[in-house]
Amino acid sequence: MRCSTRHCFITSVSIIFLWLFVILKVPWEIEDQQNVMVIKGQVASYSSSKDQRALEDWQDLTFKYMKKIQQRRKKFLTVGFSSVSRPEGSNLFYTLDSLFRASSKAEQKHFIVLIHLADSDLTWLRETVARISSLFSPEILAGQLLLIHAPSDAYPPVGGIRNDTYPGEFYSKQNVDHAFLMSYATNLSDYFLLIDDNVFCSPNFVSHIQWKVTNMNSNPWVLLEFSNMGFLGKLFHSRDLPLIAHFLLLFYKEKPLNRLIPHFRALLVQQNPILCRPFLFYHRASHPMFDDNQKTSTVKKNDSYGPDNPPGTVFTDMKVFDVHFPWEAYTVDESFFWTYNVSTGNHLTVIFSHPVNLKRVQVMTGSMVEGEYTLKKGQVELGYTPERMPQECTSFTFLGRLLEGQLDQEIFPKNIRYNVSCVRLVVKASQVGGLMIRHISLWEEKAKEQEGVTS
């Protein structure tokens, strides 16, 4: 039977399109899948191989794979952070778990996670890459999770820095770590979000950021801040990343990263910070223990990374109700202290059983997601020389002011961290309505750390 001219024409065109699809599409997908499989095979070999060459091969394959990723359509957002090994254990895996769990499947199509594994320890690199590959293989294969590593010989010298206000060598390397991270992220997306490797994320943080960026279209900006803790939660235009990477490499020895970023913002003519509430990112007080056979996590309580909260007694002159007592602000669980209608001069004070040496203080007020019931104006002070019964400290040193109801600060200069007997939260302006004091978390300076400082 003869077919009609129209039917033959349609059939011929269909065959031509099918042929073009096969010769153009299939080899591209095969090549892409082969690259991924080779990378995963190389990662698996890390558990048995200790050859420097293996790591170099993995890096070469990563760059080849990334070249293809960068040629594809840009994402809305890159979430980037650097991570190094720590004696007390890493919170990296929990951070990754929180990033993906806090976002829906639809949101995950709009962002990519970039991690700079910034440690020169090859054993740690192998173990970390292998574990990430095991726990997050779907995200890796989907192109949602990328790992990079800059070799140690690419770093400028970071030693020989003399500065009493902060540990210069550590922060100098941290600046260079993030310069490499930001430089690499330039072409991945329209925006870049800087976080830390020990955080948890509020639900649907991507949608919150998209909404804020859309609302800011008519107002030029350089930096949006979705957290007030250090450099956590800072959003940049990706087009500015080469500039800030160059800026960090120029001044990496001068100041810590969280102090350099405001200078960069001012240089690009945004004088005042733009704080975006509710805050979306928070530091974890403790790190989880991950099982390679499951993606759920169990938080390890009272570990060496979490707060120490030395024994003490909590006093306050704020109103106290039959629920949510003052001492609940000093626990390491999810309880909190609730009060209302506070006045200037009101305080909540922790008096220790014995003087302690502190290295870090964290105070959080307000609800976690909505950001309501915060202390509008307050400050934290360190107290010394307790006297009388009941005891109270007779002298106090100013530590820092709360910003948007929160403070997370290492104690510098170091001479004020020793023999601390009290930590006091003071209200600096009266406010009407409820107040939630969620956490007062304290970290002690251990004997080994003191020996390292004096040696």
KOLGU-730188 format. One record per residue (C-alpha): x, y, z; residue number from 1. Coordinates in pm, whole numbers. Last residue first. Example, Ala and Ser with C-alpha at 12.3 -4.5 7.8 and 13.67 -1.06 7.14 Angstrom:
residues 2
+--------+--------+--------+-----+
|     xx |     yy |     zz |   n |
+--------+--------+--------+-----+
|   1367 |   -106 |    714 |   2 |
|   1230 |   -450 |    780 |   1 |
+--------+--------+--------+-----+
//
This chain:
residues 455
+--------+--------+--------+-----+
|     xx |     yy |     zz |   n |
+--------+--------+--------+-----+
|   5436 |   2890 |   7497 | 455 |
|   5182 |   3103 |   7685 | 454 |
|   4905 |   3070 |   7427 | 453 |
|   4958 |   2699 |   7368 | 452 |
|   4959 |   2632 |   7744 | 451 |
|   4627 |   2814 |   7771 | 450 |
|   4484 |   2597 |   7494 | 449 |
|   4599 |   2283 |   7673 | 448 |
|   4434 |   2397 |   7998 | 447 |
|   4099 |   2445 |   7831 | 446 |
|   3941 |   2781 |   7758 | 445 |
|   3575 |   2750 |   7851 | 444 |
|   3285 |   2794 |   7610 | 443 |
|   2963 |   2961 |   7722 | 442 |
|   2606 |   2942 |   7593 | 441 |
|   2328 |   3171 |   7713 | 440 |
|   2026 |   3054 |   7520 | 439 |
|   1666 |   3138 |   7442 | 438 |
|   1594 |   3459 |   7627 | 437 |
|   1238 |   3523 |   7505 | 436 |
|   1091 |   3867 |   7572 | 435 |
|    720 |   3948 |   7554 | 434 |
|    571 |   4294 |   7526 | 433 |
|    681 |   4647 |   7598 | 432 |
|   1044 |   4755 |   7583 | 431 |
|   1272 |   4952 |   7812 | 430 |
|   1619 |   5028 |   7680 | 429 |
|   1966 |   4899 |   7777 | 428 |
|   1864 |   4558 |   7918 | 427 |
|   2170 |   4384 |   8065 | 426 |
|   2287 |   4025 |   8011 | 425 |
|   2547 |   3937 |   8275 | 424 |
|   2821 |   3673 |   8278 | 423 |
|   2979 |   3626 |   8619 | 422 |
|   3294 |   3489 |   8789 | 421 |
|   3553 |   3530 |   8511 | 420 |
|   3901 |   3432 |   8625 | 419 |
|   4054 |   3480 |   8277 | 418 |
|   3878 |   3605 |   7963 | 417 |
|   3969 |   3972 |   8012 | 416 |
|   4341 |   3914 |   7937 | 415 |
|   4259 |   3763 |   7600 | 414 |
|   4165 |   4085 |   7427 | 413 |
|   3938 |   3947 |   7298 | 412 |
|   3662 |   3706 |   7397 | 411 |
|   3506 |   3523 |   7105 | 410 |
|   3163 |   3653 |   7021 | 409 |
|   2815 |   3534 |   6936 | 408 |
|   2558 |   3799 |   7024 | 407 |
|   2189 |   3810 |   6941 | 406 |
|   1880 |   4030 |   6969 | 405 |
|   1911 |   4205 |   6634 | 404 |
|   2269 |   4290 |   6728 | 403 |
|   2338 |   4245 |   7098 | 402 |
|   2615 |   4465 |   7228 | 401 |
|   2959 |   4341 |   7331 | 400 |
|   3197 |   4243 |   7611 | 399 |
|   3182 |   4530 |   7862 | 398 |
|   3381 |   4458 |   8177 | 397 |
|   3216 |   4426 |   8519 | 396 |
|   3324 |   4479 |   8879 | 395 |
|   3166 |   4383 |   9213 | 394 |
|   3030 |   4044 |   9110 | 393 |
|   2740 |   3913 |   9317 | 392 |
|   2725 |   3645 |   9584 | 391 |
|   2420 |   3586 |   9795 | 390 |
|   2586 |   3658 |  10025 | 389 |
|   2860 |   3914 |   9973 | 388 |
|   3144 |   3924 |   9719 | 387 |
|   3234 |   3811 |   9367 | 386 |
|   3560 |   3946 |   9220 | 385 |
|   3485 |   3956 |   8844 | 384 |
|   3202 |   4008 |   8594 | 383 |
|   3183 |   3984 |   8214 | 382 |
|   2924 |   4202 |   8041 | 381 |
|   2671 |   4141 |   7764 | 380 |
|   2463 |   4417 |   7608 | 379 |
|   2102 |   4493 |   7530 | 378 |
|   1877 |   4687 |   7299 | 377 |
|   1592 |   4522 |   7112 | 376 |
|   1579 |   4203 |   7318 | 375 |
|   1401 |   3963 |   7083 | 374 |
|   1037 |   3858 |   7114 | 373 |
|    997 |   3775 |   6742 | 372 |
|   1257 |   3642 |   6497 | 371 |
|    999 |   3433 |   6313 | 370 |
|   1229 |   3134 |   6273 | 369 |
|   1422 |   3099 |   6601 | 368 |
|   1207 |   3289 |   6845 | 367 |
|   1378 |   3572 |   7029 | 366 |
|   1700 |   3600 |   7228 | 365 |
|   2035 |   3430 |   7172 | 364 |
|   2351 |   3487 |   7375 | 363 |
|   2682 |   3327 |   7278 | 362 |
|   3006 |   3376 |   7472 | 361 |
|   3350 |   3247 |   7374 | 360 |
|   3695 |   3197 |   7533 | 359 |
|   3612 |   3173 |   7902 | 358 |
|   3848 |   3105 |   8194 | 357 |
|   3648 |   3016 |   8503 | 356 |
|   3599 |   3150 |   8857 | 355 |
|   3417 |   2898 |   9083 | 354 |
|   3046 |   2829 |   9143 | 353 |
|   2970 |   3062 |   8854 | 352 |
|   2724 |   3351 |   8873 | 351 |
|   2496 |   3377 |   8568 | 350 |
|   2317 |   3711 |   8550 | 349 |
|   1990 |   3817 |   8388 | 348 |
|   1948 |   4193 |   8400 | 347 |
|   1703 |   4480 |   8417 | 346 |
|   1879 |   4817 |   8380 | 345 |
|   1631 |   4969 |   8138 | 344 |
|   1294 |   4801 |   8182 | 343 |
|   1143 |   4469 |   8071 | 342 |
|    775 |   4439 |   7980 | 341 |
|    769 |   4057 |   7944 | 340 |
|    934 |   3733 |   8055 | 339 |
|   1015 |   3392 |   7910 | 338 |
|   1330 |   3188 |   7979 | 337 |
|   1415 |   2908 |   7733 | 336 |
|   1412 |   2530 |   7680 | 335 |
|   1568 |   2369 |   7371 | 334 |
|   1852 |   2188 |   7550 | 333 |
|   2190 |   2323 |   7662 | 332 |
|   2056 |   2490 |   7978 | 331 |
|   2136 |   2847 |   8077 | 330 |
|   1813 |   3011 |   7953 | 329 |
|   1621 |   2749 |   8154 | 328 |
|   1768 |   2897 |   8474 | 327 |
|   1539 |   3198 |   8437 | 326 |
|   1217 |   2990 |   8456 | 325 |
|    998 |   2895 |   8161 | 324 |
|    669 |   2827 |   8342 | 323 |
|    524 |   2962 |   8668 | 322 |
|    617 |   3316 |   8568 | 321 |
|    919 |   3536 |   8645 | 320 |
|    933 |   3914 |   8593 | 319 |
|   1288 |   4047 |   8547 | 318 |
|   1521 |   4100 |   8843 | 317 |
|   1735 |   3804 |   8747 | 316 |
|   1967 |   3546 |   8902 | 315 |
|   2110 |   3225 |   8753 | 314 |
|   2341 |   3002 |   8955 | 313 |
|   2657 |   2829 |   8834 | 312 |
|   2820 |   2516 |   8702 | 311 |
|   3022 |   2574 |   8382 | 310 |
|   2827 |   2612 |   8057 | 309 |
|   3062 |   2398 |   7845 | 308 |
|   2918 |   2480 |   7505 | 307 |
|   2941 |   2223 |   7225 | 306 |
|   3258 |   2116 |   7047 | 305 |
|   3388 |   1894 |   7325 | 304 |
|   3064 |   1702 |   7348 | 303 |
|   2785 |   1760 |   7599 | 302 |
|   2519 |   1612 |   7376 | 301 |
|   2587 |   1426 |   7052 | 300 |
|   2317 |   1507 |   6805 | 299 |
|   2186 |   1206 |   6623 | 298 |
|   2166 |   1227 |   6249 | 297 |
|   1955 |   1079 |   5973 | 296 |
|   2116 |   1002 |   5639 | 295 |
|   2158 |    630 |   5701 | 294 |
|   2416 |    360 |   5635 | 293 |
|   2716 |    590 |   5672 | 292 |
|   2606 |    673 |   6026 | 291 |
|   2657 |   1033 |   6123 | 290 |
|   2737 |   1156 |   6475 | 289 |
|   2614 |   1509 |   6525 | 288 |
|   2790 |   1829 |   6633 | 287 |
|   2706 |   2061 |   6919 | 286 |
|   2608 |   2425 |   6969 | 285 |
|   2513 |   2465 |   6604 | 284 |
|   2556 |   2808 |   6457 | 283 |
|   2244 |   2967 |   6317 | 282 |
|   2115 |   3049 |   5969 | 281 |
|   1786 |   3196 |   5843 | 280 |
|   1746 |   3520 |   6035 | 279 |
|   1390 |   3650 |   6010 | 278 |
|   1477 |   3908 |   5911 | 277 |
|   1717 |   4056 |   5661 | 276 |
|   1987 |   4285 |   5800 | 275 |
|   2109 |   4539 |   5546 | 274 |
|   2440 |   4675 |   5677 | 273 |
|   2510 |   5045 |   5630 | 272 |
|   2766 |   5214 |   5405 | 271 |
|   2695 |   5039 |   5078 | 270 |
|   2937 |   5223 |   4850 | 269 |
|   3136 |   4933 |   4704 | 268 |
|   3420 |   5023 |   4941 | 267 |
|   3172 |   5008 |   5230 | 266 |
|   3082 |   4645 |   5150 | 265 |
|   3450 |   4553 |   5126 | 264 |
|   3514 |   4707 |   5467 | 263 |
|   3214 |   4518 |   5610 | 262 |
|   3362 |   4192 |   5471 | 261 |
|   3708 |   4249 |   5621 | 260 |
|   3588 |   4229 |   5981 | 259 |
|   3410 |   3891 |   5948 | 258 |
|   3709 |   3760 |   5751 | 257 |
|   3962 |   3833 |   6025 | 256 |
|   4190 |   4136 |   5984 | 255 |
|   4517 |   4248 |   5823 | 254 |
|   4691 |   3935 |   5701 | 253 |
|   4440 |   3853 |   5425 | 252 |
|   4445 |   4210 |   5297 | 251 |
|   4536 |   4169 |   4929 | 250 |
|   4411 |   3811 |   4900 | 249 |
|   4081 |   3908 |   5059 | 248 |
|   4034 |   4201 |   4819 | 247 |
|   4111 |   3980 |   4518 | 246 |
|   3844 |   3735 |   4631 | 245 |
|   3610 |   4029 |   4697 | 244 |
|   3654 |   4159 |   4346 | 243 |
|   3627 |   3819 |   4176 | 242 |
|   3304 |   3758 |   4376 | 241 |
|   3129 |   4082 |   4275 | 240 |
|   2955 |   3931 |   3970 | 239 |
|   2822 |   3659 |   4199 | 238 |
|   2609 |   3919 |   4377 | 237 |
|   2667 |   3861 |   4746 | 236 |
|   2463 |   3713 |   5035 | 235 |
|   2612 |   3684 |   5386 | 234 |
|   2458 |   3412 |   5606 | 233 |
|   2752 |   3360 |   5843 | 232 |
|   3039 |   3609 |   5828 | 231 |
|   3027 |   3678 |   6203 | 230 |
|   2684 |   3610 |   6350 | 229 |
|   2417 |   3859 |   6241 | 228 |
|   2242 |   3622 |   6005 | 227 |
|   2059 |   3669 |   5675 | 226 |
|   2280 |   3961 |   5573 | 225 |
|   2243 |   4123 |   5231 | 224 |
|   2557 |   4266 |   5071 | 223 |
|   2618 |   4490 |   4770 | 222 |
|   2281 |   4658 |   4730 | 221 |
|   2093 |   4873 |   4481 | 220 |
|   1727 |   4928 |   4576 | 219 |
|   1462 |   4872 |   4307 | 218 |
|   1525 |   4499 |   4289 | 217 |
|   1526 |   4463 |   4668 | 216 |
|   1183 |   4297 |   4683 | 215 |
|   1298 |   4029 |   4440 | 214 |
|   1611 |   3965 |   4647 | 213 |
|   1401 |   3928 |   4962 | 212 |
|   1159 |   3682 |   4801 | 211 |
|   1443 |   3474 |   4656 | 210 |
|   1616 |   3465 |   4995 | 209 |
|   1300 |   3348 |   5174 | 208 |
|   1240 |   3087 |   4903 | 207 |
|   1594 |   2953 |   4947 | 206 |
|   1561 |   2942 |   5328 | 205 |
|   1265 |   2706 |   5298 | 204 |
|   1308 |   2575 |   5654 | 203 |
|   1569 |   2754 |   5871 | 202 |
|   1924 |   2630 |   5835 | 201 |
|   2167 |   2465 |   6074 | 200 |
|   2529 |   2564 |   6101 | 199 |
|   2876 |   2417 |   6158 | 198 |
|   3052 |   2446 |   5821 | 197 |
|   3004 |   2822 |   5789 | 196 |
|   2792 |   3022 |   5545 | 195 |
|   2848 |   3246 |   5242 | 194 |
|   2559 |   3282 |   4997 | 193 |
|   2648 |   3359 |   4634 | 192 |
|   2405 |   3501 |   4380 | 191 |
|   2358 |   3472 |   4004 | 190 |
|   2498 |   3121 |   3983 | 189 |
|   2798 |   2901 |   3899 | 188 |
|   3018 |   3152 |   3721 | 187 |
|   3196 |   3315 |   4016 | 186 |
|   3203 |   3016 |   4251 | 185 |
|   3573 |   2940 |   4195 | 184 |
|   3683 |   3287 |   4298 | 183 |
|   3460 |   3273 |   4603 | 182 |
|   3611 |   2950 |   4734 | 181 |
|   3970 |   3054 |   4659 | 180 |
|   3921 |   3382 |   4848 | 179 |
|   3745 |   3188 |   5123 | 178 |
|   4048 |   2971 |   5195 | 177 |
|   4272 |   3280 |   5171 | 176 |
|   4076 |   3454 |   5445 | 175 |
|   4077 |   3141 |   5661 | 174 |
|   4454 |   3117 |   5622 | 173 |
|   4486 |   3469 |   5759 | 172 |
|   4238 |   3392 |   6035 | 171 |
|   4443 |   3099 |   6165 | 170 |
|   4778 |   3277 |   6139 | 169 |
|   4650 |   3595 |   6303 | 168 |
|   4510 |   3457 |   6628 | 167 |
|   4319 |   3775 |   6727 | 166 |
|   4371 |   4092 |   6929 | 165 |
|   4735 |   4036 |   7020 | 164 |
|   4865 |   4053 |   6666 | 163 |
|   5205 |   3941 |   6544 | 162 |
|   5188 |   3756 |   6212 | 161 |
|   5489 |   3537 |   6132 | 160 |
|   5296 |   3273 |   5941 | 159 |
|   5045 |   3307 |   5659 | 158 |
|   5273 |   3272 |   5356 | 157 |
|   5074 |   3277 |   5028 | 156 |
|   4875 |   2963 |   4946 | 155 |
|   4896 |   2776 |   4614 | 154 |
|   5160 |   2540 |   4758 | 153 |
|   4896 |   2406 |   4999 | 152 |
|   4682 |   2264 |   4720 | 151 |
|   4337 |   2420 |   4670 | 150 |
|   4054 |   2170 |   4713 | 149 |
|   3710 |   2168 |   4554 | 148 |
|   3387 |   1980 |   4624 | 147 |
|   3055 |   2018 |   4442 | 146 |
|   2700 |   1932 |   4548 | 145 |
|   2388 |   1994 |   4339 | 144 |
|   2519 |   1834 |   4019 | 143 |
|   2249 |   1566 |   4028 | 142 |
|   2517 |   1299 |   4070 | 141 |
|   2655 |   1480 |   4375 | 140 |
|   2309 |   1530 |   4528 | 139 |
|   2224 |   1162 |   4484 | 138 |
|   2567 |   1061 |   4629 | 137 |
|   2518 |   1255 |   4951 | 136 |
|   2604 |   1014 |   5233 | 135 |
|   2851 |    791 |   5051 | 134 |
|   3020 |   1061 |   4846 | 133 |
|   3038 |   1283 |   5154 | 132 |
|   3205 |    997 |   5339 | 131 |
|   3457 |    927 |   5064 | 130 |
|   3544 |   1296 |   5027 | 129 |
|   3587 |   1335 |   5403 | 128 |
|   3798 |   1023 |   5443 | 127 |
|   4027 |   1109 |   5153 | 126 |
|   4066 |   1472 |   5261 | 125 |
|   4131 |   1379 |   5625 | 124 |
|   4403 |   1138 |   5519 | 123 |
|   4550 |   1395 |   5283 | 122 |
|   4589 |   1657 |   5559 | 121 |
|   4632 |   1982 |   5365 | 120 |
|   4297 |   2120 |   5479 | 119 |
|   4076 |   2356 |   5283 | 118 |
|   3798 |   2128 |   5164 | 117 |
|   3622 |   2407 |   4975 | 116 |
|   3256 |   2319 |   4958 | 115 |
|   3010 |   2436 |   4691 | 114 |
|   2638 |   2374 |   4731 | 113 |
|   2410 |   2444 |   4432 | 112 |
|   2080 |   2623 |   4426 | 111 |
|   1763 |   2657 |   4218 | 110 |
|   1669 |   2294 |   4158 | 109 |
|   1688 |   2234 |   4533 | 108 |
|   1395 |   2471 |   4581 | 107 |
|   1159 |   2241 |   4386 | 106 |
|   1272 |   1939 |   4585 | 105 |
|   1204 |   2133 |   4906 | 104 |
|   1474 |   2293 |   5117 | 103 |
|   1555 |   2256 |   5488 | 102 |
|   1651 |   1890 |   5444 | 101 |
|   1914 |   1978 |   5183 | 100 |
|   2092 |   2246 |   5382 |  99 |
|   2049 |   2063 |   5715 |  98 |
|   2214 |   1747 |   5584 |  97 |
|   2504 |   1949 |   5448 |  96 |
|   2550 |   2124 |   5782 |  95 |
|   2526 |   1791 |   5968 |  94 |
|   2800 |   1649 |   5749 |  93 |
|   3032 |   1945 |   5806 |  92 |
|   3004 |   1945 |   6186 |  91 |
|   3357 |   1814 |   6216 |  90 |
|   3527 |   1648 |   6511 |  89 |
|   3694 |   1771 |   6830 |  88 |
|   4042 |   1772 |   6676 |  87 |
|   3919 |   1976 |   6380 |  86 |
|   3972 |   1916 |   6009 |  85 |
|   3902 |   2206 |   5773 |  84 |
|   3591 |   2331 |   5597 |  83 |
|   3514 |   2616 |   5363 |  82 |
|   3166 |   2736 |   5270 |  81 |
|   2948 |   2808 |   4971 |  80 |
|   2576 |   2817 |   4895 |  79 |
|   2543 |   2902 |   4526 |  78 |
|   2214 |   3058 |   4424 |  77 |
|   1988 |   3118 |   4123 |  76 |
|   2152 |   2850 |   3911 |  75 |
|   2335 |   2922 |   3589 |  74 |
|   2254 |   2724 |   3275 |  73 |
|   2522 |   2483 |   3168 |  72 |
|   2878 |   2568 |   3072 |  71 |
|   2979 |   2580 |   3439 |  70 |
|   2873 |   2218 |   3490 |  69 |
|   3077 |   2103 |   3190 |  68 |
|   3389 |   2273 |   3322 |  67 |
|   3307 |   2129 |   3663 |  66 |
|   3346 |   1775 |   3530 |  65 |
|   3688 |   1855 |   3389 |  64 |
|   3784 |   2029 |   3714 |  63 |
|   3672 |   1731 |   3919 |  62 |
|   3863 |   1491 |   3698 |  61 |
|   4182 |   1686 |   3753 |  60 |
|   4120 |   1701 |   4130 |  59 |
|   4061 |   1326 |   4148 |  58 |
|   4381 |   1262 |   3955 |  57 |
|   4573 |   1488 |   4196 |  56 |
|   4430 |   1300 |   4495 |  55 |
|   4530 |    966 |   4348 |  54 |
|   4880 |   1090 |   4267 |  53 |
|   4949 |   1157 |   4634 |  52 |
|   4921 |    783 |   4690 |  51 |
|   4751 |    656 |   4998 |  50 |
|   4517 |    414 |   4825 |  49 |
|   4265 |    196 |   5010 |  48 |
|   3993 |    436 |   5127 |  47 |
|   4083 |    679 |   4852 |  46 |
|   3985 |    426 |   4584 |  45 |
|   3620 |    503 |   4642 |  44 |
|   3677 |    865 |   4546 |  43 |
|   3840 |    755 |   4221 |  42 |
|   3544 |    537 |   4140 |  41 |
|   3310 |    825 |   4217 |  40 |
|   3507 |   1052 |   3988 |  39 |
|   3517 |    788 |   3716 |  38 |
|   3143 |    738 |   3749 |  37 |
|   3077 |   1111 |   3721 |  36 |
|   3298 |   1143 |   3413 |  35 |
|   3134 |    839 |   3258 |  34 |
|   2788 |    987 |   3319 |  33 |
|   2886 |   1308 |   3140 |  32 |
|   3039 |   1120 |   2846 |  31 |
|   2731 |    903 |   2816 |  30 |
|   2501 |   1205 |   2835 |  29 |
|   2694 |   1392 |   2564 |  28 |
|   2714 |   1077 |   2349 |  27 |
|   2332 |   1041 |   2375 |  26 |
|   2234 |   1397 |   2289 |  25 |
|   2405 |   1475 |   1959 |  24 |
|   2414 |   1152 |   1757 |  23 |
|   2091 |   1011 |   1898 |  22 |
|   1892 |   1335 |   1893 |  21 |
|   1999 |   1408 |   1534 |  20 |
|   1884 |   1059 |   1425 |  19 |
|   1549 |   1106 |   1599 |  18 |
|   1504 |   1443 |   1430 |  17 |
|   1580 |   1288 |   1086 |  16 |
|   1344 |    996 |   1148 |  15 |
|   1063 |   1234 |   1243 |  14 |
|   1123 |   1443 |    929 |  13 |
|   1098 |   1130 |    709 |  12 |
|    776 |   1015 |    876 |  11 |
|    615 |   1357 |    834 |  10 |
|    708 |   1364 |    464 |   9 |
|    582 |   1011 |    403 |   8 |
|    246 |   1096 |    566 |   7 |
|    208 |   1411 |    357 |   6 |
|    291 |   1226 |     32 |   5 |
|     32 |    959 |    109 |   4 |
|    139 |    604 |    171 |   3 |
|    128 |    336 |    -95 |   2 |
|      0 |      0 |      0 |   1 |
+--------+--------+--------+-----+
//
